[in-house]
């Protein structure tokens, strides 16, 4: 029994279908992957072989390139419109059986528009798809293989890349955790910026000391600071100073000298 059926259209991205088939055959073994040119023995009747494999598979990969819906059949009309078109028949069989169907959009192929599909294939537009780019083929094939191994228990037991797949999953989980923590820190920073208006203080956690909208000399680094302002009047004005508790802060307040009575 073949667990995964690789469906493609002649005249549209056969090379991508071949790359996908080779990688999945290597990873899961020949007995678990059905690819017509590799899986049908010489002399066998291919209609029966195709129908039989589509009726028994646990998952179908529909390889869809830019010309998938445009390739013409023998009658000069789009092949997809013919009910007996093999590509259409294989997908229809998988959809009717309710098995896993993964559209793989190759190159510049756009997301499937259900309006352009025959009625019996419109469910294909609702299936979550995977993009495949020849320039990023190794990574895209790894993601596809990981998804199949994760969703089909029989494949997970024969997966030759199981250790590498586990490592990729752990790294992905770690990246998501890091991104979540970074987002939380950014939110805390914005909150501080919005809520703290003026003054000097010490924030809990690792954000350190804040000095916002200082109105006078400020020192938050090491070393002494000397401030000698002059004020008019009695005790008017505010001197703003800060240190880091590792040295001293000195202030000297002086009144502005007034002329003596004998000079008035």
Phi, psi and omega per residue, in radians:
X1 nan 2.324 3.085
X2 -1.635 2.170 -3.124
X3 -1.307 -0.636 -3.040
X4 -2.141 2.223 3.122
X5 -1.845 2.184 3.119
X6 -1.728 1.992 -3.086
X7 -1.835 2.358 3.114
X8 -2.680 2.934 3.128
X9 -1.959 2.271 3.054
X10 -1.110 2.248 -3.087
X11 1.715 -0.015 3.141
X12 -2.504 1.750 3.017
X13 1.017 0.752 3.017
X14 -1.077 -0.560 -3.123
X15 -1.122 -0.696 3.101
X16 -1.151 -0.724 3.110
X17 -1.067 -0.693 3.127
X18 -1.141 -0.747 3.103
X19 -1.075 -0.769 3.131
X20 -1.090 -0.782 -3.134
X21 -1.077 -0.787 -3.121
X22 -1.065 -0.752 -3.119
X23 -1.180 -0.748 -3.130
X24 -1.219 -0.605 3.057
X25 -1.109 -0.745 3.117
X26 -1.113 -0.726 -3.012
X27 -1.365 -0.676 -3.022
X28 -1.988 -0.233 3.136
X29 1.726 2.604 -3.051
X30 -1.051 -0.616 -3.068
X31 -1.241 -0.202 -3.099
X32 -1.856 -0.073 -3.099
X33 -2.196 2.236 3.087
X34 -1.864 2.061 3.064
X35 -2.356 2.028 -2.903
X36 -0.801 -0.866 -3.046
X37 -1.189 -0.334 3.121
X38 -1.797 -0.508 -2.943
X39 -1.688 -0.327 -3.135
X40 -1.651 2.062 -3.113
X41 -1.220 2.657 3.112
X42 -0.996 2.362 3.106
X43 1.567 -0.289 3.141
X44 -1.307 2.637 3.127
X45 -1.370 1.944 -3.005
X46 -1.169 -0.568 3.117
X47 -1.011 -0.792 -3.142
X48 -1.158 -0.658 -3.133
X49 -1.162 -0.731 3.139
X50 -1.159 -0.832 -3.137
X51 -1.087 -0.733 -3.110
X52 -1.121 -0.752 -3.131
X53 -1.173 -0.705 3.134
X54 -1.149 -0.539 -3.119
X55 -1.409 -0.250 -3.084
X56 -1.961 -0.217 -3.034
X57 -1.202 2.745 3.068
X58 -1.710 -0.251 3.119
X59 -2.711 2.593 3.080
X60 -2.232 2.277 3.057
X61 -1.790 2.038 3.130
X62 -1.708 1.851 -3.130
X63 -1.443 2.063 -3.012
X64 -2.202 2.033 3.096
X65 -1.829 -3.056 -3.091
X66 -1.075 -0.464 -3.067
X67 -1.795 0.150 -3.017
X68 -0.924 -0.760 -3.106
X69 -1.595 -0.042 -3.045
X70 -1.853 -0.311 -3.110
X71 -1.010 2.324 -3.079
X72 -1.567 2.568 3.072
X73 -1.576 -3.086 -3.123
X74 -1.025 -0.454 -3.114
X75 -1.524 0.047 3.125
X76 1.478 -0.017 3.094
X77 -1.765 2.812 3.098
X78 -0.931 2.250 -3.081
X79 -1.027 -0.566 -3.098
X80 -1.070 -0.414 -3.109
X81 -1.334 -0.304 -3.112
X82 -1.427 2.237 -3.116
X83 -1.085 -0.513 -3.111
X84 -1.645 0.160 3.050
X85 -1.054 2.240 -3.035
X86 -1.079 -0.727 3.134
X87 -1.040 -0.786 3.132
X88 -1.160 -0.723 -3.112
X89 -1.101 -0.752 -3.098
X90 -1.138 -0.760 3.122
X91 -1.154 -0.750 3.141
X92 -1.036 -0.736 3.138
X93 -1.070 -0.780 -3.134
X94 -1.142 -0.742 3.132
X95 -1.120 -0.751 3.140
X96 -1.092 -0.570 -3.131
X97 -1.437 -0.231 3.109
X98 1.342 0.377 3.127
X99 -1.472 2.984 3.140
X100 -1.123 2.192 3.103
X101 -2.164 2.119 -3.106
X102 -2.050 1.868 3.016
X103 -1.258 2.302 3.070
X104 -1.978 1.920 -3.097
X105 -1.557 2.105 -3.028
X106 -1.747 2.363 3.030
X107 1.038 -2.151 -3.064
X108 -1.612 0.219 3.102
X109 -1.072 2.342 -3.133
X110 -1.602 2.888 3.125
X111 -1.025 2.496 -3.038
X112 -1.137 2.266 3.074
X113 -1.688 1.997 -3.072
X114 -1.050 -0.476 -3.139
X115 -1.109 -0.534 -3.106
X116 -1.492 -0.095 -3.103
X117 -1.615 2.618 2.980
X118 -1.048 2.688 -3.057
X119 -0.977 -0.653 -3.083
X120 -1.327 -0.077 3.117
X121 -2.014 0.053 -3.021
X122 -1.121 -0.437 3.081
X123 -1.106 -0.405 3.132
X124 -1.034 -0.580 -3.124
X125 -1.186 -0.325 -3.138
X126 -1.571 -0.150 -3.105
X127 -1.402 2.334 3.100
X128 -1.080 2.275 -3.033
X129 -1.861 2.915 3.041
X130 -2.185 2.399 3.076
X131 -1.564 2.554 3.117
X132 -2.281 2.175 3.140
X133 -2.142 2.234 -3.136
X134 -1.010 -0.534 -3.130
X135 -1.308 -0.272 -3.133
X136 -2.226 0.579 -2.956
X137 -1.076 -0.732 -3.096
X138 -1.048 -0.832 -3.129
X139 -1.168 -0.734 -3.127
X140 -1.145 -0.686 3.109
X141 -1.173 -0.635 3.112
X142 -1.124 -0.746 3.128
X143 -1.101 -0.750 -3.139
X144 -1.121 -0.809 3.127
X145 -1.107 -0.702 3.116
X146 -1.065 -0.721 -3.132
X147 -1.120 -0.746 3.124
X148 -1.133 -0.759 -3.139
X149 -1.113 -0.629 -3.110
X150 -1.268 -0.601 -3.025
X151 -1.674 -0.331 3.141
X152 -2.025 1.821 -3.080
X153 -0.969 -0.663 -3.124
X154 -1.107 -0.648 3.121
X155 -1.238 -0.632 -3.125
X156 -1.071 -0.506 -3.115
X157 -1.336 -0.343 -3.130
X158 -1.989 0.165 -3.064
X159 -1.215 1.989 3.128
X160 -1.239 -0.329 -3.114
X161 -1.820 0.383 -3.070
X162 -0.981 -0.801 3.123
X163 -1.075 -0.759 3.138
X164 -1.148 -0.657 3.125
X165 -1.129 -0.690 3.110
X166 -1.122 -0.724 3.123
X167 -1.120 -0.722 3.110
X168 -1.098 -0.697 -3.134
X169 -1.137 -0.695 3.137
X170 -1.173 -0.713 3.115
X171 -1.129 -0.701 3.126
X172 -1.104 -0.728 3.125
X173 -1.127 -0.707 3.130
X174 -1.134 -0.707 3.121
X175 -1.097 -0.699 3.121
X176 -1.128 -0.694 3.111
X177 -1.122 -0.737 3.129
X178 -1.112 -0.746 3.134
X179 -1.112 -0.657 3.132
X180 -1.162 -0.766 3.127
X181 -1.108 -0.725 3.134
X182 -1.101 -0.713 3.110
X183 -1.118 -0.662 3.121
X184 -1.133 -0.739 3.129
X185 -1.106 -0.731 3.118
X186 -1.082 -0.678 3.127
X187 -1.146 -0.701 3.111
X188 -1.112 -0.720 -3.131
X189 -1.115 -0.770 3.115
X190 -1.089 -0.685 -3.131
X191 -1.098 -0.728 3.106
X192 -1.095 -0.760 -3.120
X193 -1.082 -0.616 -3.077
X194 -1.426 -0.540 -3.018
X195 -1.666 -0.450 -3.110
X196 -1.672 2.027 -3.126
X197 -2.178 1.728 3.088
X198 1.490 2.716 3.057
X199 1.710 -3.117 3.121
X200 -2.333 2.455 -3.120
X201 -2.865 -3.113 -3.136
X202 -2.131 2.083 -3.111
X203 -1.514 2.511 3.069
X204 -1.155 2.733 3.124
X205 1.531 -2.546 -3.019
X206 -1.907 0.279 -3.096
X207 -1.454 -0.332 3.018
X208 1.418 -2.693 -3.065
X209 -1.542 2.437 3.057
X210 -2.007 2.507 2.995
X211 -2.287 1.945 -3.027
X212 -2.124 2.232 3.114
X213 0.924 0.939 3.126
X214 -1.110 2.537 -3.141
X215 -1.937 0.206 -3.126
X216 -2.862 -2.986 3.138
X217 -1.071 2.398 -3.118
X218 -2.329 2.334 3.055
X219 -2.304 2.002 3.088
X220 -1.974 0.167 3.135
X221 -1.841 -3.073 -3.132
X222 -1.307 2.826 3.094
X223 1.752 2.701 -3.119
X224 -1.262 2.737 3.075
X225 -2.257 2.352 3.122
X226 -2.083 2.168 3.112
X227 -2.150 2.261 -3.124
X228 -2.323 1.277 -3.138
X229 -1.413 2.868 3.072
X230 -2.112 2.328 -3.138
X231 -2.127 2.625 3.014
X232 -1.769 2.507 3.140
X233 1.529 -3.003 -3.076
X234 -1.731 1.984 3.016
X235 0.950 0.584 3.091
X236 -1.656 2.638 -3.141
X237 1.660 2.798 -3.124
X238 -2.262 2.303 3.055
X239 -1.775 2.231 -3.051
X240 -1.867 1.983 3.132
X241 -2.384 2.714 3.092
X242 -2.696 2.532 3.048
X243 -2.254 -3.080 3.134
X244 -1.920 0.310 3.131
X245 1.156 0.174 3.110
X246 -1.831 -0.045 3.112
X247 -2.621 -2.652 -3.061
X248 -2.090 2.724 3.059
X249 -2.169 2.186 -3.102
X250 -2.026 2.405 3.088
X251 -2.284 2.499 3.054
X252 -2.343 2.126 -3.129
X253 -1.836 2.253 3.138
X254 -2.276 2.449 3.037
X255 -1.454 2.660 3.034
X256 -1.292 2.238 -3.096
X257 -1.166 2.317 3.086
X258 -1.688 2.661 3.103
X259 -1.075 2.453 3.124
X260 -1.180 2.832 -3.072
X261 -1.022 -0.589 -3.070
X262 -1.329 -0.072 3.138
X263 -1.954 0.099 3.137
X264 -1.207 nan nan
